[in-house]
């Protein structure tokens, strides 16, 4: 089968996985869901976040990085997120692995409902073989011991930067991101899904421009984007619609708009 056809099939499968895992389902008698959305109100969700400054806070944010903001949103609606963070600015997932702390987080002493992996901003789009080798050779062997039964790996699909180099346009960069993240997801045998962060960005960018979400450095998320990322991840991690989450530091119209974009992207 030609490579472009395999990529197209992988992309369809990846979208189906996101929708299947995020879609509402009926809770079992023990309070856990059979296949999908909500945990009981007082159930905690344990999540490991591994990534760099695209998950972090920059100068114009209100001080919370993305995992902290997901936790804040969860607390506001009576949910509990236990977040373990391995975050270092500028790191690839390979560098995280080589320097050690992430290996400790994945040693099986603590198990997670989800492991969120956020790769270096352009690496998946420009060097799929390197990203695949890191995921399959370094991280994947740990997942059986580090994930709870029914747990998932969440691949954080990055956004296209303002400067799309080495691609000729942001559209070309986004196409490479889409194809390569779909291939990466398909290559991983562990149950996984793509967090459609780059997709939510493009919906908003098409409507309001790159400066609405991307900081003046052309790369990092501003405070509006961190909220968008957090409500998207909330919906995936808690398996319920983010539409009714609180506005927090945004105005009601802006927050509602972003929650609608996120909810649509993950199937609510």
C-alpha positions in Angstrom: 0.0 0.0 0.0 1.5 3.4 -0.9 2.7 5.4 2.1 0.3 8.3 1.5 -2.6 5.9 1.7 -1.3 4.4 4.9 -1.1 7.9 6.4 -4.7 8.7 5.3 -5.9 5.5 7.0 -3.9 6.3 10.1 -5.4 9.8 10.3 -9.0 8.4 10.0 -8.2 5.8 12.7 -6.7 8.5 15.0 -9.8 10.7 14.7 -12.0 7.7 15.4 -10.1 6.9 18.6 -10.4 10.4 19.9 -14.2 10.4 19.4 -14.6 6.9 20.8 -12.7 7.6 23.9 -14.2 11.0 24.5 -17.8 10.1 23.6 -20.3 9.8 26.5 -21.0 6.3 27.9 -22.9 4.7 30.7 -21.1 4.4 34.1 -20.6 0.9 35.6 -21.9 0.0 39.0 -18.5 0.8 40.6 -18.7 4.4 39.4 -16.1 3.9 36.6 -17.2 4.2 33.0 -17.5 1.1 30.9 -16.0 2.9 27.8 -15.9 6.6 27.8 -16.7 9.7 29.7 -17.4 10.4 33.3 -16.0 9.1 36.5 -18.0 9.6 39.7 -18.0 13.1 41.0 -15.4 12.4 43.8 -13.2 10.2 41.7 -9.6 11.4 41.2 -7.8 11.2 37.9 -4.1 10.6 38.0 -2.2 12.1 35.1 1.5 12.3 34.1 2.4 15.3 32.0 5.7 15.2 30.1 6.7 18.1 27.9 8.3 21.5 27.6 7.4 25.2 27.6 4.5 24.6 25.2 2.8 23.1 28.3 4.2 25.8 30.5 3.5 29.4 31.3 5.1 32.4 29.7 5.3 36.0 30.8 1.8 37.2 29.9 -0.1 34.3 31.6 -1.8 34.5 35.0 0.8 32.1 36.4 -0.6 28.7 35.8 0.8 26.2 33.3 -1.5 24.0 31.4 -1.5 21.0 33.9 -2.1 23.4 36.8 -5.0 25.1 34.9 -6.6 21.7 34.1 -6.4 21.0 37.9 -7.9 24.4 38.7 -10.8 23.8 36.2 -11.4 20.3 37.7 -11.4 21.6 41.2 -13.9 24.3 40.3 -16.4 21.7 39.1 -15.8 19.2 41.9 -13.4 16.9 40.2 -9.9 16.0 41.4 -6.8 15.9 39.2 -3.5 14.5 40.6 -0.9 15.8 38.2 2.7 14.6 38.1 4.7 17.0 35.9 8.0 16.5 34.1 8.4 19.8 32.3 11.5 21.5 31.0 11.7 24.3 28.5 13.2 23.3 25.2 13.3 19.6 25.9 12.5 16.8 23.5 11.0 13.7 24.8 14.3 12.0 24.1 16.2 14.5 26.3 13.7 14.0 29.1 14.3 10.3 28.9 18.1 10.6 28.8 18.3 12.9 31.8 16.3 10.5 34.0 13.4 12.1 35.9 10.8 10.8 33.4 12.1 7.3 33.9 11.5 7.6 37.6 7.9 8.9 36.9 7.4 5.8 34.7 9.0 3.2 36.9 5.6 1.7 38.0 5.7 3.0 41.6 2.8 5.3 40.6 0.2 4.4 38.0 -1.7 6.8 35.9 -5.1 7.0 34.2 -3.4 9.0 31.4 0.1 9.9 30.3 0.2 13.1 28.3 3.3 13.3 26.1 4.1 16.7 24.4 7.0 16.5 22.0 9.3 19.4 20.9 7.3 21.9 18.8 8.5 20.9 15.3 10.1 17.5 15.8 7.2 15.2 14.8 6.5 17.2 11.7 10.1 17.3 10.6 11.6 14.0 11.9 9.0 11.4 12.3 11.5 8.6 12.5 13.2 10.2 15.5 9.9 10.8 17.2 8.8 7.3 16.6 12.0 5.8 17.8 11.8 7.7 21.1 8.2 6.8 21.6 8.5 3.1 20.8 12.0 2.3 22.0 12.2 4.4 25.2 8.7 5.2 26.4 6.4 2.4 25.2 8.1 -0.4 27.2 7.1 1.4 30.4 3.4 1.9 29.7 2.3 -1.6 30.8 3.5 -0.9 34.3 2.8 2.8 34.5 -0.8 2.9 33.3 -3.8 1.8 35.3 -6.1 -0.8 33.7 -8.0 1.1 31.0 -5.4 3.9 31.0 -4.3 5.7 27.8 -1.4 7.6 26.4 -2.4 11.1 25.2 -0.2 12.5 22.4 -0.4 16.3 22.5 -0.6 17.3 18.9 1.3 20.6 18.6 0.3 23.6 16.6 1.9 25.1 13.6 4.2 28.0 14.6 3.9 31.5 13.1 7.2 30.9 11.2 6.5 27.6 9.5 10.1 26.9 8.4 11.2 24.5 7.0 7.8 24.3 5.4 6.7 26.9 2.9 3.5 27.9 4.7 1.6 27.3 8.0 -0.8 25.2 6.0 2.0 22.9 4.8 3.3 22.7 8.4 -0.1 21.8 9.6 -0.5 19.1 7.0 2.8 17.5 8.1 1.8 17.7 11.7 -1.5 16.0 10.9 0.0 13.2 8.9 2.9 12.5 11.2 1.0 12.6 14.4 -1.5 10.2 12.9 1.3 7.9 11.9 2.9 8.1 15.4 -0.4 7.3 17.0 -0.9 4.3 14.7 2.6 3.0 15.4 2.0 2.8 19.1 0.4 -0.5 20.2 -0.6 0.9 23.7 -4.1 2.4 23.6 -3.7 6.0 22.8 -5.3 9.1 21.3 -4.4 12.4 19.9 -5.2 15.5 21.8 -6.3 17.8 18.9 -4.5 20.9 20.2 -3.2 22.0 16.8 -6.7 21.5 15.3 -8.3 23.8 17.9 -5.6 26.4 17.3 -6.4 26.3 13.5 -10.1 26.8 14.1 -9.4 29.9 16.2 -6.6 31.2 14.0 -8.8 31.0 10.9 -11.4 33.1 12.8 -9.2 35.5 14.7 -5.5 35.3 13.6 -2.4 33.8 15.1 -1.8 36.6 17.6 -5.1 35.6 19.3 -3.4 32.5 20.6 0.3 32.6 20.0 2.7 34.8 22.0 4.8 37.5 20.3 7.7 35.1 20.0 5.7 33.2 17.4 5.8 29.9 19.3 4.5 29.8 22.8 0.8 29.9 23.9 -0.5 33.1 25.4 -3.0 33.1 28.3 -5.9 32.6 25.9 -4.3 29.6 24.3 -3.4 28.0 27.7 -7.1 28.1 28.6 -8.0 26.6 25.2 -5.4 23.8 25.8 -6.6 23.2 29.3 -10.3 22.9 28.5 -9.4 20.6 25.6 -7.3 18.3 27.9 -10.0 18.5 30.6 -12.5 17.0 28.2 -10.2 14.2 27.2 -8.9 13.4 30.7 -12.2 13.5 32.5 -14.1 12.2 29.5 -16.9 14.8 29.6 -17.8 18.0 27.8 -15.8 21.1 28.7 -18.7 23.4 27.6 -19.8 24.2 31.1 -16.4 24.8 32.7 -15.8 28.2 34.5 -14.5 31.2 32.6 -11.7 31.9 35.2 -9.6 34.8 34.0 -11.2 35.2 30.6 -14.3 37.2 29.7 -17.4 35.0 29.5 -17.8 35.4 25.7 -14.2 34.5 25.0 -14.2 31.6 27.4 -17.4 30.2 26.0 -16.2 30.5 22.5 -13.0 28.6 23.3 -14.8 25.9 25.2 -17.1 25.4 22.2 -14.1 25.0 19.9 -12.6 22.5 22.3 -15.8 20.5 22.8 -16.4 20.3 19.0 -12.8 19.1 18.4 -13.2 16.2 20.9 -16.7 15.2 19.9 -19.1 16.9 22.3 
